[in-house]
Amino acid sequence: MRQSDERDETAGDRRPDLLAGPPREPAPLLEALKSTVTGEVRSDRLTRALYATDASVYQVVPVAVVLPRSEADVLATIRACGRFGVPLTARGGGTSQAGQCIGPGVILDCSKYFNRVLEIDAAERRARVEPGCVLDALNLALKPHNLQFAPDISTSNRATIGGMVANNSSGTRSVLYGKTIDHVAALRVALVDGTVASFGPLDAGELEARSRRDDLEGACYRMTRQLATEHAGEIDRRYPKILRRVGGYNLDAFVPGRPAIGGDDRFNLAHLLVGSEGTLAVTLEATLRLVEVPRAKVVLVVEFPELLDALAAVPSILVHGPSAVEVVDRYVLDSTRLNPEASRLRDFLQGDPGAILIIELSGDDTAALFPGLDALDADLAARGVGAHRLAVREPAKQARIWKLRTLALGLSMAEKGDAKAVSFVEDTAVAPERLRDFIAEFLAVIARHGTKAGVYAHASVGCLHVRPIVNLKTEEGVRRFEAIANDVAGIVLKYGGAPLGGARRRPGPERLPGVDVRPGALPGVPHAEADVRPESPPQPGQDRRCAPPDREPAPRPGVCHPGGPDDLRLLGRRRPAAGRRALRGGRGVPQDARGDDVPLYTGDAARIGADLATLAALVSEGRLRPIIDRSTAWTDIDQLLEAMAKGQVAGKAVLTVAQS
Ligand SMILES: Cc1cc2nc3c(=O)[nH]c(=O)nc-3n(C[C@H](O)[C@H](O)[C@H](O)COP(=O)(O)OP(=O)(O)OC[C@H]3O[C@@H](n4cnc5c(N)ncnc54)[C@H](O)[C@@H]3O)c2cc1C
């Protein structure tokens, strides 16, 4: 445990870095984990390969993965990591796009077991959940009460509440609902020293009492208050005043005179943990505020010849109080032409637009929404906005339009060949009034670097997803990736915007210099993380056998980041042909192959989908060579993967994995 007044010159030397490499000798750590954790502790090569990636372009091989069954398992894992000085990274659905949930030490995956809805209080509109609870599962449980957890992110069938809290996630309707921070009432968390704290709203007397406590929890209160007060001016100057800022700690939520969050202006330390990407504490339980599901929605689709015309129209649309304004550009729309299912959904389009805006109004009564829809339509017509407009009142027709938007995203990412639409400058945000000019410069940067990008998403809040086409299998592509990221950083800064999240965890070198809104950029603030983060606190008698090496090369996008000699063999580039031969034939095991039995569980279809995608990628690149266990019915890996994807595999399928 470190208190803020214990800082000293050598503190940095004693603390293993978040991005440090794997332990030199993992066996003692694994023994400690296996003897205390009742959930799964995995360190086989396949598991480590699966958890080396998330939805980002980065790859860092962990030393082990823990799947906790309970709070006690989480605490045991934190203590073991602390004892051996090994970094700990919590993980939910693994859908982060900036490398937030990968790391070289232990990965703590809460999604498999630690995922229950603990309580629903419909009268108070509250729910208590474990961190691994998937958003769709929570909303399904809330359906009978006509309630929902409001942040409506695209990855709702995989993303967990723990991940949403850590990333301060928000979705299509953030213009109406805000971000996760607006809906978190309280958090029960494990601090770096393995103690448990409950953070929720406090009145002045309670805050003073907690701040006087002589433990780490008391230090958290004192430090946060001190930082927010001392640096109030800098925080005000540096933090972008836009809804979709999610990078950096929410110190602005603690400056004196701050606006209320979620309708409550009391001091609530849970709001510092929201958006902290798991760097301050591990969430054990979240108490969430719920909202009623709107009973009625209507949509206006507006077609524009050019993307920039669509973006220019957004501020005047916002005065009509929409619940969503989503933009989809021609590149993304065109990707739906060749897909049979998606192309059938295009029938609402009247022309061949350069972009469309999908504007949604919502409320309790459809008939009451009609005048608003008509007023919006008439206003845009009077001002000559859009080439075509289509008012959609029927829910089934609205659903088809939203479905096309969802399908278009996936299809636009499925280019043939090695150059792909890569998510790395995604989720930048500016004020909606500046969005048109910002995106014009953004696209000019991409064109200058000799490529193109699809553009879609949340025009209502100035947060668009722009995915440049880049080939990360070449050095030139990686250089282009870094150059685009750096140039985009410059224009985000120029427009007073916010970069994407992932600022604390992002493992790559392109940290969007110049727009660093991390509190680490403020004098003195690095201590905030160092003092309370869950990674390996220095402890008396700490066992350094497992300590990471002092320096590890930073991982680069698209380039394997070997965690050590063992991982070099596992993940180093192989000749694909060799791997494929073993894969297709499924015949025999070479004499020298050393296999690890790896059970692939089949209980959670969404999760299996994600794992299989990673597994299939590793196999197809020849990095892993799975050999089907003779006792199963499948003799070929492709057959097995297909059967698993269709949910036809009961129980466990065992793959034997050998290095190629
Ligand atoms: C195609 C696509 C679309 C997306 N759309 C959206 C969108 O609409 N809106 C949006 O906001 N995001 C979006 N995302 C990003 C991502 O889905 C969200 O940020 C999501 O909330 C992450 O949840 P997760 O469970 O996958 O978390 P993970 O990715 O597993 O982890 C996210 C962070 O949470 C931390 N964490 C996880 N569990 C805990 C815990 N128990 N305690 C402490 N820290 C923890 C991790 O360490 C990590 O820092 C999208 C991603 C993709 C790939």
The ligand as an SDF file (V2000), in Angstrom:
LIG
                    3D

 53 58  0  0  0  0  0  0  0  0999 V2000
  -17.1230   -2.8510  -33.6120 C   0  0  0  0  0  0  0  0  0  0  0  0
  -17.0090   -2.1030  -32.3160 C   0  0  0  0  0  0  0  0  0  0  0  0
  -17.9670   -1.1650  -31.9930 C   0  0  0  0  0  0  0  0  0  0  0  0
  -17.8700   -0.4650  -30.7930 C   0  0  0  0  0  0  0  0  0  0  0  0
  -18.8350    0.4460  -30.4950 N   0  0  0  0  0  0  0  0  0  0  0  0
  -18.7340    1.1380  -29.3580 C   0  0  0  0  0  0  0  0  0  0  0  0
  -19.7360    2.0920  -29.0290 C   0  0  0  0  0  0  0  0  0  0  0  0
  -20.7460    2.2370  -29.7120 O   0  0  0  0  0  0  0  0  0  0  0  0
  -19.5460    2.8300  -27.9210 N   0  0  0  0  0  0  0  0  0  0  0  0
  -18.4670    2.6370  -27.1060 C   0  0  0  0  0  0  0  0  0  0  0  0
  -18.3540    3.3360  -26.1080 O   0  0  0  0  0  0  0  0  0  0  0  0
  -17.5410    1.7280  -27.3780 N   0  0  0  0  0  0  0  0  0  0  0  0
  -17.6430    0.9630  -28.4670 C   0  0  0  0  0  0  0  0  0  0  0  0
  -16.6980    0.0240  -28.7410 N   0  0  0  0  0  0  0  0  0  0  0  0
  -15.6080   -0.2080  -27.7810 C   0  0  0  0  0  0  0  0  0  0  0  0
  -15.9590   -1.2590  -26.6940 C   0  0  0  0  0  0  0  0  0  0  0  0
  -16.8920   -2.1740  -27.1960 O   0  0  0  0  0  0  0  0  0  0  0  0
  -16.5230   -0.6160  -25.4310 C   0  0  0  0  0  0  0  0  0  0  0  0
  -15.6170    0.2900  -24.8690 O   0  0  0  0  0  0  0  0  0  0  0  0
  -16.9670   -1.6520  -24.3730 C   0  0  0  0  0  0  0  0  0  0  0  0
  -17.6410   -1.0030  -23.3290 O   0  0  0  0  0  0  0  0  0  0  0  0
  -15.8190   -2.4350  -23.7760 C   0  0  0  0  0  0  0  0  0  0  0  0
  -16.3850   -3.4560  -22.9580 O   0  0  0  0  0  0  0  0  0  0  0  0
  -15.6420   -4.8590  -22.7640 P   0  0  0  0  0  0  0  0  0  0  0  0
  -16.4110   -5.6520  -21.7810 O   0  0  0  0  0  0  0  0  0  0  0  0
  -15.3620   -5.4850  -24.0500 O   0  0  0  0  0  0  0  0  0  0  0  0
  -14.3060   -4.3640  -22.0510 O   0  0  0  0  0  0  0  0  0  0  0  0
  -12.8160   -4.8230  -22.3550 P   0  0  0  0  0  0  0  0  0  0  0  0
  -12.4550   -4.4010  -23.7270 O   0  0  0  0  0  0  0  0  0  0  0  0
  -12.6210   -6.2390  -21.9890 O   0  0  0  0  0  0  0  0  0  0  0  0
  -12.0550   -3.9140  -21.2980 O   0  0  0  0  0  0  0  0  0  0  0  0
  -12.1780   -2.5170  -21.3610 C   0  0  0  0  0  0  0  0  0  0  0  0
  -11.4600   -1.8750  -20.1970 C   0  0  0  0  0  0  0  0  0  0  0  0
  -12.1500   -2.2540  -19.0290 O   0  0  0  0  0  0  0  0  0  0  0  0
  -11.2400   -2.7210  -18.0620 C   0  0  0  0  0  0  0  0  0  0  0  0
  -11.9930   -3.6380  -17.2380 N   0  0  0  0  0  0  0  0  0  0  0  0
  -12.7480   -4.6950  -17.6090 C   0  0  0  0  0  0  0  0  0  0  0  0
  -13.2920   -5.2830  -16.5270 N   0  0  0  0  0  0  0  0  0  0  0  0
  -12.8870   -4.5720  -15.4480 C   0  0  0  0  0  0  0  0  0  0  0  0
  -13.0800   -4.6770  -14.0430 C   0  0  0  0  0  0  0  0  0  0  0  0
  -13.8110   -5.6540  -13.5030 N   0  0  0  0  0  0  0  0  0  0  0  0
  -12.4790   -3.7680  -13.2370 N   0  0  0  0  0  0  0  0  0  0  0  0
  -11.7090   -2.7830  -13.7350 C   0  0  0  0  0  0  0  0  0  0  0  0
  -11.4840   -2.6400  -15.0650 N   0  0  0  0  0  0  0  0  0  0  0  0
  -12.0630   -3.5180  -15.9000 C   0  0  0  0  0  0  0  0  0  0  0  0
  -10.1220   -3.3360  -18.8700 C   0  0  0  0  0  0  0  0  0  0  0  0
   -8.9130   -3.4240  -18.1460 O   0  0  0  0  0  0  0  0  0  0  0  0
  -10.0210   -2.3450  -20.0110 C   0  0  0  0  0  0  0  0  0  0  0  0
   -9.2220   -1.2550  -19.6210 O   0  0  0  0  0  0  0  0  0  0  0  0
  -16.7800   -0.7080  -29.9180 C   0  0  0  0  0  0  0  0  0  0  0  0
  -15.8300   -1.6810  -30.2370 C   0  0  0  0  0  0  0  0  0  0  0  0
  -15.9450   -2.3740  -31.4230 C   0  0  0  0  0  0  0  0  0  0  0  0
  -14.9280   -3.4260  -31.7250 C   0  0  0  0  0  0  0  0  0  0  0  0
  1  2  1  0
  2  3  1  0
  2 52  2  0
  3  4  2  0
  4  5  1  0
  4 50  1  0
  5  6  2  0
  6  7  1  0
  6 13  1  0
  7  8  2  0
  7  9  1  0
  9 10  1  0
 10 11  2  0
 10 12  1  0
 12 13  2  0
 13 14  1  0
 14 15  1  0
 14 50  1  0
 15 16  1  0
 16 17  1  0
 16 18  1  0
 18 19  1  0
 18 20  1  0
 20 21  1  0
 20 22  1  0
 22 23  1  0
 23 24  1  0
 24 25  2  0
 24 26  1  0
 24 27  1  0
 27 28  1  0
 28 29  2  0
 28 30  1  0
 28 31  1  0
 31 32  1  0
 32 33  1  0
 33 34  1  0
 33 48  1  0
 34 35  1  0
 35 36  1  0
 35 46  1  0
 36 37  1  0
 36 45  1  0
 37 38  2  0
 38 39  1  0
 39 40  1  0
 39 45  2  0
 40 41  1  0
 40 42  2  0
 42 43  1  0
 43 44  2  0
 44 45  1  0
 46 47  1  0
 46 48  1  0
 48 49  1  0
 50 51  2  0
 51 52  1  0
 52 53  1  0
M  END
$$$$
